[in-house]
Amino acid sequence: MAIGGASMAGGRGTILGAFLGTILLNSLRNGLIVVGVGTYWQYVATGLVMIIAVSVELLQRKKK
């Protein structure tokens, strides 16, 4: 399950998972803005979180 509980390769997600994923990414971005991080680094941080989420999903699929 990637961010929000919806699988990147299809499958089932939940409304709650999608909501929590949205809250996670927006909280990250807002926190970076408050700290004064530049726009470029905000995109980098968001991208890293997404890459980590997809990597975790792939590792979980590999175990099954």
PDBQT receptor file of N, H, CA, C and O in Angstrom, charges set to zero:
ATOM      1  N   MET A   1       0.830  -1.156   0.000  1.00  0.00    +0.000 N 
ATOM      2  CA  MET A   1       0.000   0.000   0.000  1.00  0.00    +0.000 C 
ATOM      3  C   MET A   1       0.887   1.236   0.000  1.00  0.00    +0.000 C 
ATOM      4  O   MET A   1       1.734   1.415   0.875  1.00  0.00    +0.000 OA
ATOM      5  N   ALA A   2       0.684   2.044  -0.955  1.00  0.00    +0.000 N 
ATOM      6  H   ALA A   2      -0.004   1.898  -1.666  1.00  0.00    +0.000 HD
ATOM      7  CA  ALA A   2       1.435   3.293  -1.011  1.00  0.00    +0.000 C 
ATOM      8  C   ALA A   2       0.764   4.311  -0.098  1.00  0.00    +0.000 C 
ATOM      9  O   ALA A   2      -0.119   3.953   0.681  1.00  0.00    +0.000 OA
ATOM     10  N   ILE A   3       1.156   5.527  -0.180  1.00  0.00    +0.000 N 
ATOM     11  H   ILE A   3       1.874   5.818  -0.813  1.00  0.00    +0.000 HD
ATOM     12  CA  ILE A   3       0.595   6.554   0.688  1.00  0.00    +0.000 C 
ATOM     13  C   ILE A   3      -0.915   6.601   0.504  1.00  0.00    +0.000 C 
ATOM     14  O   ILE A   3      -1.408   6.718  -0.618  1.00  0.00    +0.000 OA
ATOM     15  N   GLY A   4      -1.630   6.511   1.587  1.00  0.00    +0.000 N 
ATOM     16  H   GLY A   4      -1.230   6.416   2.498  1.00  0.00    +0.000 HD
ATOM     17  CA  GLY A   4      -3.079   6.592   1.530  1.00  0.00    +0.000 C 
ATOM     18  C   GLY A   4      -3.782   5.253   1.448  1.00  0.00    +0.000 C 
ATOM     19  O   GLY A   4      -5.012   5.208   1.482  1.00  0.00    +0.000 OA
ATOM     20  N   GLY A   5      -3.046   4.168   1.341  1.00  0.00    +0.000 N 
ATOM     21  H   GLY A   5      -2.047   4.204   1.313  1.00  0.00    +0.000 HD
ATOM     22  CA  GLY A   5      -3.661   2.853   1.350  1.00  0.00    +0.000 C 
ATOM     23  C   GLY A   5      -4.073   2.322  -0.001  1.00  0.00    +0.000 C 
ATOM     24  O   GLY A   5      -4.502   1.172  -0.082  1.00  0.00    +0.000 OA
ATOM     25  N   ALA A   6      -3.968   3.088  -1.060  1.00  0.00    +0.000 N 
ATOM     26  H   ALA A   6      -3.619   4.023  -0.995  1.00  0.00    +0.000 HD
ATOM     27  CA  ALA A   6      -4.324   2.608  -2.394  1.00  0.00    +0.000 C 
ATOM     28  C   ALA A   6      -3.076   2.054  -3.071  1.00  0.00    +0.000 C 
ATOM     29  O   ALA A   6      -2.063   2.745  -3.175  1.00  0.00    +0.000 OA
ATOM     30  N   SER A   7      -3.151   0.835  -3.520  1.00  0.00    +0.000 N 
ATOM     31  H   SER A   7      -3.974   0.274  -3.436  1.00  0.00    +0.000 HD
ATOM     32  CA  SER A   7      -2.011   0.194  -4.151  1.00  0.00    +0.000 C 
ATOM     33  C   SER A   7      -1.691   0.850  -5.487  1.00  0.00    +0.000 C 
ATOM     34  O   SER A   7      -2.594   1.221  -6.238  1.00  0.00    +0.000 OA
ATOM     35  N   MET A   8      -0.407   0.990  -5.777  1.00  0.00    +0.000 N 
ATOM     36  H   MET A   8       0.326   0.689  -5.167  1.00  0.00    +0.000 HD
ATOM     37  CA  MET A   8       0.014   1.590  -7.042  1.00  0.00    +0.000 C 
ATOM     38  C   MET A   8      -0.259   0.648  -8.213  1.00  0.00    +0.000 C 
ATOM     39  O   MET A   8      -0.362   1.090  -9.357  1.00  0.00    +0.000 OA
ATOM     40  N   ALA A   9      -0.375  -0.653  -7.929  1.00  0.00    +0.000 N 
ATOM     41  H   ALA A   9      -0.291  -1.013  -7.000  1.00  0.00    +0.000 HD
ATOM     42  CA  ALA A   9      -0.586  -1.637  -8.985  1.00  0.00    +0.000 C 
ATOM     43  C   ALA A   9      -2.035  -2.113  -9.024  1.00  0.00    +0.000 C 
ATOM     44  O   ALA A   9      -2.326  -3.203  -9.517  1.00  0.00    +0.000 OA
ATOM     45  N   GLY A  10      -2.923  -1.303  -8.511  1.00  0.00    +0.000 N 
ATOM     46  H   GLY A  10      -2.687  -0.417  -8.110  1.00  0.00    +0.000 HD
ATOM     47  CA  GLY A  10      -4.321  -1.702  -8.471  1.00  0.00    +0.000 C 
ATOM     48  C   GLY A  10      -4.629  -2.365  -7.139  1.00  0.00    +0.000 C 
ATOM     49  O   GLY A  10      -3.723  -2.653  -6.356  1.00  0.00    +0.000 OA
ATOM     50  N   GLY A  11      -5.850  -2.594  -6.896  1.00  0.00    +0.000 N 
ATOM     51  H   GLY A  11      -6.585  -2.360  -7.531  1.00  0.00    +0.000 HD
ATOM     52  CA  GLY A  11      -6.226  -3.224  -5.640  1.00  0.00    +0.000 C 
ATOM     53  C   GLY A  11      -7.191  -2.353  -4.873  1.00  0.00    +0.000 C 
ATOM     54  O   GLY A  11      -7.886  -1.512  -5.444  1.00  0.00    +0.000 OA
ATOM     55  N   ARG A  12      -7.224  -2.565  -3.578  1.00  0.00    +0.000 N 
ATOM     56  H   ARG A  12      -6.660  -3.248  -3.115  1.00  0.00    +0.000 HD
ATOM     57  CA  ARG A  12      -8.204  -1.884  -2.752  1.00  0.00    +0.000 C 
ATOM     58  C   ARG A  12      -7.548  -0.837  -1.869  1.00  0.00    +0.000 C 
ATOM     59  O   ARG A  12      -6.482  -1.059  -1.295  1.00  0.00    +0.000 OA
ATOM     60  N   GLY A  13      -8.188   0.271  -1.778  1.00  0.00    +0.000 N 
ATOM     61  H   GLY A  13      -9.054   0.451  -2.244  1.00  0.00    +0.000 HD
ATOM     62  CA  GLY A  13      -7.796   1.320  -0.859  1.00  0.00    +0.000 C 
ATOM     63  C   GLY A  13      -9.021   1.726  -0.065  1.00  0.00    +0.000 C 
ATOM     64  O   GLY A  13     -10.136   1.295  -0.358  1.00  0.00    +0.000 OA
ATOM     65  N   THR A  14      -8.811   2.542   0.920  1.00  0.00    +0.000 N 
ATOM     66  H   THR A  14      -7.905   2.893   1.158  1.00  0.00    +0.000 HD
ATOM     67  CA  THR A  14      -9.943   3.001   1.717  1.00  0.00    +0.000 C 
ATOM     68  C   THR A  14      -9.994   4.519   1.690  1.00  0.00    +0.000 C 
ATOM     69  O   THR A  14      -8.993   5.188   1.431  1.00  0.00    +0.000 OA
ATOM     70  N   ILE A  15     -11.155   5.037   1.957  1.00  0.00    +0.000 N 
ATOM     71  H   ILE A  15     -11.967   4.493   2.167  1.00  0.00    +0.000 HD
ATOM     72  CA  ILE A  15     -11.299   6.493   2.026  1.00  0.00    +0.000 C 
ATOM     73  C   ILE A  15     -10.463   7.031   3.171  1.00  0.00    +0.000 C 
ATOM     74  O   ILE A  15      -9.821   8.073   3.040  1.00  0.00    +0.000 OA
ATOM     75  N   LEU A  16     -10.468   6.325   4.297  1.00  0.00    +0.000 N 
ATOM     76  H   LEU A  16     -10.990   5.479   4.404  1.00  0.00    +0.000 HD
ATOM     77  CA  LEU A  16      -9.678   6.754   5.451  1.00  0.00    +0.000 C 
ATOM     78  C   LEU A  16      -8.193   6.766   5.104  1.00  0.00    +0.000 C 
ATOM     79  O   LEU A  16      -7.480   7.699   5.473  1.00  0.00    +0.000 OA
ATOM     80  N   GLY A  17      -7.723   5.746   4.403  1.00  0.00    +0.000 N 
ATOM     81  H   GLY A  17      -8.302   4.988   4.103  1.00  0.00    +0.000 HD
ATOM     82  CA  GLY A  17      -6.320   5.691   4.012  1.00  0.00    +0.000 C 
ATOM     83  C   GLY A  17      -5.946   6.832   3.091  1.00  0.00    +0.000 C 
ATOM     84  O   GLY A  17      -4.891   7.445   3.257  1.00  0.00    +0.000 OA
ATOM     85  N   ALA A  18      -6.792   7.122   2.129  1.00  0.00    +0.000 N 
ATOM     86  H   ALA A  18      -7.649   6.624   1.995  1.00  0.00    +0.000 HD
ATOM     87  CA  ALA A  18      -6.530   8.233   1.213  1.00  0.00    +0.000 C 
ATOM     88  C   ALA A  18      -6.517   9.563   1.966  1.00  0.00    +0.000 C 
ATOM     89  O   ALA A  18      -5.688  10.431   1.694  1.00  0.00    +0.000 OA
ATOM     90  N   PHE A  19      -7.436   9.711   2.906  1.00  0.00    +0.000 N 
ATOM     91  H   PHE A  19      -8.109   9.006   3.127  1.00  0.00    +0.000 HD
ATOM     92  CA  PHE A  19      -7.497  10.928   3.717  1.00  0.00    +0.000 C 
ATOM     93  C   PHE A  19      -6.228  11.081   4.557  1.00  0.00    +0.000 C 
ATOM     94  O   PHE A  19      -5.649  12.166   4.612  1.00  0.00    +0.000 OA
ATOM     95  N   LEU A  20      -5.798  10.014   5.204  1.00  0.00    +0.000 N 
ATOM     96  H   LEU A  20      -6.268   9.132   5.160  1.00  0.00    +0.000 HD
ATOM     97  CA  LEU A  20      -4.594  10.072   6.032  1.00  0.00    +0.000 C 
ATOM     98  C   LEU A  20      -3.340  10.324   5.199  1.00  0.00    +0.000 C 
ATOM     99  O   LEU A  20      -2.433  11.030   5.640  1.00  0.00    +0.000 OA
ATOM    100  N   GLY A  21      -3.284   9.757   4.009  1.00  0.00    +0.000 N 
ATOM    101  H   GLY A  21      -4.020   9.184   3.650  1.00  0.00    +0.000 HD
ATOM    102  CA  GLY A  21      -2.155  10.019   3.126  1.00  0.00    +0.000 C 
ATOM    103  C   GLY A  21      -2.083  11.477   2.710  1.00  0.00    +0.000 C 
ATOM    104  O   GLY A  21      -1.003  12.063   2.640  1.00  0.00    +0.000 OA
ATOM    105  N   THR A  22      -3.245  12.059   2.433  1.00  0.00    +0.000 N 
ATOM    106  H   THR A  22      -4.123  11.583   2.490  1.00  0.00    +0.000 HD
ATOM    107  CA  THR A  22      -3.305  13.474   2.077  1.00  0.00    +0.000 C 
ATOM    108  C   THR A  22      -2.873  14.343   3.249  1.00  0.00    +0.000 C 
ATOM    109  O   THR A  22      -2.133  15.312   3.076  1.00  0.00    +0.000 OA
ATOM    110  N   ILE A  23      -3.343  13.989   4.447  1.00  0.00    +0.000 N 
ATOM    111  H   ILE A  23      -3.944  13.203   4.587  1.00  0.00    +0.000 HD
ATOM    112  CA  ILE A  23      -2.956  14.734   5.647  1.00  0.00    +0.000 C 
ATOM    113  C   ILE A  23      -1.443  14.635   5.861  1.00  0.00    +0.000 C 
ATOM    114  O   ILE A  23      -0.804  15.627   6.212  1.00  0.00    +0.000 OA
ATOM    115  N   LEU A  24      -0.871  13.455   5.656  1.00  0.00    +0.000 N 
ATOM    116  H   LEU A  24      -1.390  12.649   5.372  1.00  0.00    +0.000 HD
ATOM    117  CA  LEU A  24       0.574  13.266   5.830  1.00  0.00    +0.000 C 
ATOM    118  C   LEU A  24       1.366  14.183   4.904  1.00  0.00    +0.000 C 
ATOM    119  O   LEU A  24       2.269  14.892   5.348  1.00  0.00    +0.000 OA
ATOM    120  N   LEU A  25       1.030  14.166   3.630  1.00  0.00    +0.000 N 
ATOM    121  H   LEU A  25       0.296  13.590   3.269  1.00  0.00    +0.000 HD
ATOM    122  CA  LEU A  25       1.788  14.970   2.668  1.00  0.00    +0.000 C 
ATOM    123  C   LEU A  25       1.591  16.468   2.895  1.00  0.00    +0.000 C 
ATOM    124  O   LEU A  25       2.540  17.244   2.777  1.00  0.00    +0.000 OA
ATOM    125  N   ASN A  26       0.373  16.874   3.218  1.00  0.00    +0.000 N 
ATOM    126  H   ASN A  26      -0.398  16.244   3.315  1.00  0.00    +0.000 HD
ATOM    127  CA  ASN A  26       0.131  18.298   3.473  1.00  0.00    +0.000 C 
ATOM    128  C   ASN A  26       0.793  18.756   4.759  1.00  0.00    +0.000 C 
ATOM    129  O   ASN A  26       1.283  19.884   4.831  1.00  0.00    +0.000 OA
ATOM    130  N   SER A  27       0.818  17.909   5.768  1.00  0.00    +0.000 N 
ATOM    131  H   SER A  27       0.421  16.994   5.710  1.00  0.00    +0.000 HD
ATOM    132  CA  SER A  27       1.499  18.257   7.018  1.00  0.00    +0.000 C 
ATOM    133  C   SER A  27       3.000  18.400   6.788  1.00  0.00    +0.000 C 
ATOM    134  O   SER A  27       3.638  19.306   7.324  1.00  0.00    +0.000 OA
ATOM    135  N   LEU A  28       3.549  17.507   5.996  1.00  0.00    +0.000 N 
ATOM    136  H   LEU A  28       3.031  16.771   5.560  1.00  0.00    +0.000 HD
ATOM    137  CA  LEU A  28       4.968  17.593   5.661  1.00  0.00    +0.000 C 
ATOM    138  C   LEU A  28       5.266  18.912   4.953  1.00  0.00    +0.000 C 
ATOM    139  O   LEU A  28       6.196  19.629   5.323  1.00  0.00    +0.000 OA
ATOM    140  N   ARG A  29       4.483  19.219   3.949  1.00  0.00    +0.000 N 
ATOM    141  H   ARG A  29       3.727  18.637   3.649  1.00  0.00    +0.000 HD
ATOM    142  CA  ARG A  29       4.707  20.446   3.193  1.00  0.00    +0.000 C 
ATOM    143  C   ARG A  29       4.526  21.688   4.066  1.00  0.00    +0.000 C 
ATOM    144  O   ARG A  29       5.342  22.608   4.005  1.00  0.00    +0.000 OA
ATOM    145  N   ASN A  30       3.462  21.726   4.879  1.00  0.00    +0.000 N 
ATOM    146  H   ASN A  30       2.799  20.979   4.929  1.00  0.00    +0.000 HD
ATOM    147  CA  ASN A  30       3.237  22.876   5.756  1.00  0.00    +0.000 C 
ATOM    148  C   ASN A  30       4.359  23.029   6.779  1.00  0.00    +0.000 C 
ATOM    149  O   ASN A  30       4.794  24.144   7.066  1.00  0.00    +0.000 OA
ATOM    150  N   GLY A  31       4.823  21.916   7.323  1.00  0.00    +0.000 N 
ATOM    151  H   GLY A  31       4.469  21.010   7.090  1.00  0.00    +0.000 HD
ATOM    152  CA  GLY A  31       5.933  21.974   8.262  1.00  0.00    +0.000 C 
ATOM    153  C   GLY A  31       7.191  22.529   7.626  1.00  0.00    +0.000 C 
ATOM    154  O   GLY A  31       7.914  23.312   8.242  1.00  0.00    +0.000 OA
ATOM    155  N   LEU A  32       7.451  22.123   6.397  1.00  0.00    +0.000 N 
ATOM    156  H   LEU A  32       6.864  21.486   5.897  1.00  0.00    +0.000 HD
ATOM    157  CA  LEU A  32       8.637  22.626   5.699  1.00  0.00    +0.000 C 
ATOM    158  C   LEU A  32       8.505  24.116   5.403  1.00  0.00    +0.000 C 
ATOM    159  O   LEU A  32       9.493  24.849   5.447  1.00  0.00    +0.000 OA
ATOM    160  N   ILE A  33       7.301  24.561   5.104  1.00  0.00    +0.000 N 
ATOM    161  H   ILE A  33       6.498  23.966   5.068  1.00  0.00    +0.000 HD
ATOM    162  CA  ILE A  33       7.071  25.989   4.859  1.00  0.00    +0.000 C 
ATOM    163  C   ILE A  33       7.307  26.786   6.136  1.00  0.00    +0.000 C 
ATOM    164  O   ILE A  33       7.954  27.832   6.105  1.00  0.00    +0.000 OA
ATOM    165  N   VAL A  34       6.784  26.294   7.261  1.00  0.00    +0.000 N 
ATOM    166  H   VAL A  34       6.258  25.444   7.286  1.00  0.00    +0.000 HD
ATOM    167  CA  VAL A  34       6.938  26.995   8.537  1.00  0.00    +0.000 C 
ATOM    168  C   VAL A  34       8.409  27.110   8.918  1.00  0.00    +0.000 C 
ATOM    169  O   VAL A  34       8.845  28.134   9.444  1.00  0.00    +0.000 OA
ATOM    170  N   VAL A  35       9.168  26.053   8.648  1.00  0.00    +0.000 N 
ATOM    171  H   VAL A  35       8.813  25.221   8.221  1.00  0.00    +0.000 HD
ATOM    172  CA  VAL A  35      10.588  26.061   8.987  1.00  0.00    +0.000 C 
ATOM    173  C   VAL A  35      11.379  26.964   8.034  1.00  0.00    +0.000 C 
ATOM    174  O   VAL A  35      12.482  27.400   8.362  1.00  0.00    +0.000 OA
ATOM    175  N   GLY A  36      10.820  27.239   6.871  1.00  0.00    +0.000 N 
ATOM    176  H   GLY A  36       9.924  26.884   6.604  1.00  0.00    +0.000 HD
ATOM    177  CA  GLY A  36      11.477  28.122   5.918  1.00  0.00    +0.000 C 
ATOM    178  C   GLY A  36      12.285  27.399   4.854  1.00  0.00    +0.000 C 
ATOM    179  O   GLY A  36      13.204  27.970   4.266  1.00  0.00    +0.000 OA
ATOM    180  N   VAL A  37      11.942  26.150   4.610  1.00  0.00    +0.000 N 
ATOM    181  H   VAL A  37      11.195  25.686   5.088  1.00  0.00    +0.000 HD
ATOM    182  CA  VAL A  37      12.633  25.368   3.585  1.00  0.00    +0.000 C 
ATOM    183  C   VAL A  37      12.181  25.850   2.210  1.00  0.00    +0.000 C 
ATOM    184  O   VAL A  37      11.004  26.145   2.005  1.00  0.00    +0.000 OA
ATOM    185  N   GLY A  38      13.111  25.927   1.282  1.00  0.00    +0.000 N 
ATOM    186  H   GLY A  38      14.067  25.687   1.448  1.00  0.00    +0.000 HD
ATOM    187  CA  GLY A  38      12.805  26.387  -0.070  1.00  0.00    +0.000 C 
ATOM    188  C   GLY A  38      11.899  25.435  -0.827  1.00  0.00    +0.000 C 
ATOM    189  O   GLY A  38      11.771  24.261  -0.481  1.00  0.00    +0.000 OA
ATOM    190  N   THR A  39      11.276  25.964  -1.861  1.00  0.00    +0.000 N 
ATOM    191  H   THR A  39      11.380  26.919  -2.141  1.00  0.00    +0.000 HD
ATOM    192  CA  THR A  39      10.319  25.192  -2.659  1.00  0.00    +0.000 C 
ATOM    193  C   THR A  39      10.956  23.952  -3.266  1.00  0.00    +0.000 C 
ATOM    194  O   THR A  39      10.348  22.881  -3.269  1.00  0.00    +0.000 OA
ATOM    195  N   TYR A  40      12.158  24.085  -3.775  1.00  0.00    +0.000 N 
ATOM    196  H   TYR A  40      12.652  24.954  -3.772  1.00  0.00    +0.000 HD
ATOM    197  CA  TYR A  40      12.848  22.940  -4.391  1.00  0.00    +0.000 C 
ATOM    198  C   TYR A  40      12.976  21.797  -3.390  1.00  0.00    +0.000 C 
ATOM    199  O   TYR A  40      12.679  20.648  -3.717  1.00  0.00    +0.000 OA
ATOM    200  N   TRP A  41      13.413  22.104  -2.181  1.00  0.00    +0.000 N 
ATOM    201  H   TRP A  41      13.654  23.038  -1.915  1.00  0.00    +0.000 HD
ATOM    202  CA  TRP A  41      13.624  21.074  -1.169  1.00  0.00    +0.000 C 
ATOM    203  C   TRP A  41      12.306  20.504  -0.656  1.00  0.00    +0.000 C 
ATOM    204  O   TRP A  41      12.261  19.365  -0.190  1.00  0.00    +0.000 OA
ATOM    205  N   GLN A  42      11.239  21.285  -0.740  1.00  0.00    +0.000 N 
ATOM    206  H   GLN A  42      11.275  22.210  -1.119  1.00  0.00    +0.000 HD
ATOM    207  CA  GLN A  42       9.919  20.756  -0.382  1.00  0.00    +0.000 C 
ATOM    208  C   GLN A  42       9.530  19.646  -1.359  1.00  0.00    +0.000 C 
ATOM    209  O   GLN A  42       9.022  18.600  -0.956  1.00  0.00    +0.000 OA
ATOM    210  N   TYR A  43       9.775  19.887  -2.640  1.00  0.00    +0.000 N 
ATOM    211  H   TYR A  43      10.188  20.737  -2.967  1.00  0.00    +0.000 HD
ATOM    212  CA  TYR A  43       9.481  18.867  -3.650  1.00  0.00    +0.000 C 
ATOM    213  C   TYR A  43      10.371  17.638  -3.459  1.00  0.00    +0.000 C 
ATOM    214  O   TYR A  43       9.919  16.504  -3.619  1.00  0.00    +0.000 OA
ATOM    215  N   VAL A  44      11.617  17.869  -3.121  1.00  0.00    +0.000 N 
ATOM    216  H   VAL A  44      11.985  18.790  -2.991  1.00  0.00    +0.000 HD
ATOM    217  CA  VAL A  44      12.539  16.753  -2.881  1.00  0.00    +0.000 C 
ATOM    218  C   VAL A  44      12.047  15.906  -1.709  1.00  0.00    +0.000 C 
ATOM    219  O   VAL A  44      12.012  14.679  -1.804  1.00  0.00    +0.000 OA
ATOM    220  N   ALA A  45      11.668  16.549  -0.611  1.00  0.00    +0.000 N 
ATOM    221  H   ALA A  45      11.696  17.545  -0.533  1.00  0.00    +0.000 HD
ATOM    222  CA  ALA A  45      11.185  15.824   0.567  1.00  0.00    +0.000 C 
ATOM    223  C   ALA A  45       9.912  15.045   0.258  1.00  0.00    +0.000 C 
ATOM    224  O   ALA A  45       9.776  13.889   0.660  1.00  0.00    +0.000 OA
ATOM    225  N   THR A  46       8.981  15.672  -0.453  1.00  0.00    +0.000 N 
ATOM    226  H   THR A  46       9.091  16.610  -0.780  1.00  0.00    +0.000 HD
ATOM    227  CA  THR A  46       7.737  14.999  -0.820  1.00  0.00    +0.000 C 
ATOM    228  C   THR A  46       8.026  13.801  -1.722  1.00  0.00    +0.000 C 
ATOM    229  O   THR A  46       7.441  12.731  -1.550  1.00  0.00    +0.000 OA
ATOM    230  N   GLY A  47       8.910  13.981  -2.663  1.00  0.00    +0.000 N 
ATOM    231  H   GLY A  47       9.385  14.850  -2.803  1.00  0.00    +0.000 HD
ATOM    232  CA  GLY A  47       9.287  12.889  -3.560  1.00  0.00    +0.000 C 
ATOM    233  C   GLY A  47       9.938  11.738  -2.822  1.00  0.00    +0.000 C 
ATOM    234  O   GLY A  47       9.674  10.574  -3.126  1.00  0.00    +0.000 OA
ATOM    235  N   LEU A  48      10.795  12.054  -1.844  1.00  0.00    +0.000 N 
ATOM    236  H   LEU A  48      11.009  12.999  -1.598  1.00  0.00    +0.000 HD
ATOM    237  CA  LEU A  48      11.436  10.998  -1.065  1.00  0.00    +0.000 C 
ATOM    238  C   LEU A  48      10.409  10.197  -0.257  1.00  0.00    +0.000 C 
ATOM    239  O   LEU A  48      10.509   8.974  -0.158  1.00  0.00    +0.000 OA
ATOM    240  N   VAL A  49       9.441  10.881   0.309  1.00  0.00    +0.000 N 
ATOM    241  H   VAL A  49       9.360  11.875   0.228  1.00  0.00    +0.000 HD
ATOM    242  CA  VAL A  49       8.388  10.181   1.057  1.00  0.00    +0.000 C 
ATOM    243  C   VAL A  49       7.627   9.248   0.121  1.00  0.00    +0.000 C 
ATOM    244  O   VAL A  49       7.315   8.119   0.500  1.00  0.00    +0.000 OA
ATOM    245  N   MET A  50       7.326   9.697  -1.086  1.00  0.00    +0.000 N 
ATOM    246  H   MET A  50       7.579  10.614  -1.393  1.00  0.00    +0.000 HD
ATOM    247  CA  MET A  50       6.611   8.849  -2.044  1.00  0.00    +0.000 C 
ATOM    248  C   MET A  50       7.464   7.666  -2.476  1.00  0.00    +0.000 C 
ATOM    249  O   MET A  50       6.958   6.550  -2.592  1.00  0.00    +0.000 OA
ATOM    250  N   ILE A  51       8.742   7.894  -2.712  1.00  0.00    +0.000 N 
ATOM    251  H   ILE A  51       9.153   8.801  -2.618  1.00  0.00    +0.000 HD
ATOM    252  CA  ILE A  51       9.644   6.800  -3.111  1.00  0.00    +0.000 C 
ATOM    253  C   ILE A  51       9.741   5.762  -2.008  1.00  0.00    +0.000 C 
ATOM    254  O   ILE A  51       9.727   4.561  -2.278  1.00  0.00    +0.000 OA
ATOM    255  N   ILE A  52       9.839   6.217  -0.767  1.00  0.00    +0.000 N 
ATOM    256  H   ILE A  52       9.850   7.193  -0.548  1.00  0.00    +0.000 HD
ATOM    257  CA  ILE A  52       9.904   5.286   0.362  1.00  0.00    +0.000 C 
ATOM    258  C   ILE A  52       8.610   4.486   0.466  1.00  0.00    +0.000 C 
ATOM    259  O   ILE A  52       8.649   3.278   0.705  1.00  0.00    +0.000 OA
ATOM    260  N   ALA A  53       7.469   5.142   0.291  1.00  0.00    +0.000 N 
ATOM    261  H   ALA A  53       7.437   6.123   0.097  1.00  0.00    +0.000 HD
ATOM    262  CA  ALA A  53       6.180   4.449   0.377  1.00  0.00    +0.000 C 
ATOM    263  C   ALA A  53       6.049   3.383  -0.708  1.00  0.00    +0.000 C 
ATOM    264  O   ALA A  53       5.580   2.278  -0.438  1.00  0.00    +0.000 OA
ATOM    265  N   VAL A  54       6.456   3.705  -1.918  1.00  0.00    +0.000 N 
ATOM    266  H   VAL A  54       6.837   4.603  -2.138  1.00  0.00    +0.000 HD
ATOM    267  CA  VAL A  54       6.378   2.731  -3.016  1.00  0.00    +0.000 C 
ATOM    268  C   VAL A  54       7.356   1.593  -2.784  1.00  0.00    +0.000 C 
ATOM    269  O   VAL A  54       7.038   0.438  -3.070  1.00  0.00    +0.000 OA
ATOM    270  N   SER A  55       8.539   1.899  -2.270  1.00  0.00    +0.000 N 
ATOM    271  H   SER A  55       8.797   2.837  -2.037  1.00  0.00    +0.000 HD
ATOM    272  CA  SER A  55       9.527   0.858  -1.983  1.00  0.00    +0.000 C 
ATOM    273  C   SER A  55       9.025  -0.110  -0.924  1.00  0.00    +0.000 C 
ATOM    274  O   SER A  55       9.205  -1.321  -1.049  1.00  0.00    +0.000 OA
ATOM    275  N   VAL A  56       8.397   0.420   0.115  1.00  0.00    +0.000 N 
ATOM    276  H   VAL A  56       8.250   1.404   0.216  1.00  0.00    +0.000 HD
ATOM    277  CA  VAL A  56       7.829  -0.433   1.156  1.00  0.00    +0.000 C 
ATOM    278  C   VAL A  56       6.741  -1.324   0.575  1.00  0.00    +0.000 C 
ATOM    279  O   VAL A  56       6.653  -2.505   0.911  1.00  0.00    +0.000 OA
ATOM    280  N   GLU A  57       5.916  -0.759  -0.294  1.00  0.00    +0.000 N 
ATOM    281  H   GLU A  57       5.988   0.200  -0.567  1.00  0.00    +0.000 HD
ATOM    282  CA  GLU A  57       4.865  -1.554  -0.933  1.00  0.00    +0.000 C 
ATOM    283  C   GLU A  57       5.465  -2.686  -1.757  1.00  0.00    +0.000 C 
ATOM    284  O   GLU A  57       4.992  -3.820  -1.690  1.00  0.00    +0.000 OA
ATOM    285  N   LEU A  58       6.495  -2.387  -2.529  1.00  0.00    +0.000 N 
ATOM    286  H   LEU A  58       6.879  -1.466  -2.583  1.00  0.00    +0.000 HD
ATOM    287  CA  LEU A  58       7.123  -3.417  -3.356  1.00  0.00    +0.000 C 
ATOM    288  C   LEU A  58       7.752  -4.510  -2.504  1.00  0.00    +0.000 C 
ATOM    289  O   LEU A  58       7.668  -5.688  -2.852  1.00  0.00    +0.000 OA
ATOM    290  N   LEU A  59       8.379  -4.138  -1.397  1.00  0.00    +0.000 N 
ATOM    291  H   LEU A  59       8.447  -3.182  -1.115  1.00  0.00    +0.000 HD
ATOM    292  CA  LEU A  59       8.976  -5.135  -0.510  1.00  0.00    +0.000 C 
ATOM    293  C   LEU A  59       7.902  -6.018   0.122  1.00  0.00    +0.000 C 
ATOM    294  O   LEU A  59       8.109  -7.220   0.295  1.00  0.00    +0.000 OA
ATOM    295  N   GLN A  60       6.765  -5.432   0.466  1.00  0.00    +0.000 N 
ATOM    296  H   GLN A  60       6.597  -4.456   0.326  1.00  0.00    +0.000 HD
ATOM    297  CA  GLN A  60       5.679  -6.223   1.043  1.00  0.00    +0.000 C 
ATOM    298  C   GLN A  60       5.097  -7.183   0.010  1.00  0.00    +0.000 C 
ATOM    299  O   GLN A  60       4.750  -8.316   0.344  1.00  0.00    +0.000 OA
ATOM    300  N   ARG A  61       4.988  -6.743  -1.225  1.00  0.00    +0.000 N 
ATOM    301  H   ARG A  61       5.270  -5.822  -1.496  1.00  0.00    +0.000 HD
ATOM    302  CA  ARG A  61       4.473  -7.629  -2.286  1.00  0.00    +0.000 C 
ATOM    303  C   ARG A  61       5.434  -8.771  -2.560  1.00  0.00    +0.000 C 
ATOM    304  O   ARG A  61       5.014  -9.885  -2.871  1.00  0.00    +0.000 OA
ATOM    305  N   LYS A  62       6.730  -8.491  -2.443  1.00  0.00    +0.000 N 
ATOM    306  H   LYS A  62       7.072  -7.585  -2.190  1.00  0.00    +0.000 HD
ATOM    307  CA  LYS A  62       7.742  -9.498  -2.713  1.00  0.00    +0.000 C 
ATOM    308  C   LYS A  62       7.675 -10.618  -1.677  1.00  0.00    +0.000 C 
ATOM    309  O   LYS A  62       7.934 -11.777  -2.002  1.00  0.00    +0.000 OA
ATOM    310  N   LYS A  63       7.328 -10.280  -0.429  1.00  0.00    +0.000 N 
ATOM    311  H   LYS A  63       7.118  -9.339  -0.165  1.00  0.00    +0.000 HD
ATOM    312  CA  LYS A  63       7.247 -11.265   0.640  1.00  0.00    +0.000 C 
ATOM    313  C   LYS A  63       6.069 -12.212   0.452  1.00  0.00    +0.000 C 
ATOM    314  O   LYS A  63       6.112 -13.352   0.916  1.00  0.00    +0.000 OA
ATOM    315  N   LYS A  64       5.036 -11.760  -0.211  1.00  0.00    +0.000 N 
ATOM    316  H   LYS A  64       5.001 -10.834  -0.587  1.00  0.00    +0.000 HD
ATOM    317  CA  LYS A  64       3.815 -12.574  -0.367  1.00  0.00    +0.000 C 
ATOM    318  C   LYS A  64       3.994 -13.653  -1.382  1.00  0.00    +0.000 C 
ATOM    319  O   LYS A  64       3.068 -14.424  -1.634  1.00  0.00    +0.000 OA
TER     320      LYS A  64
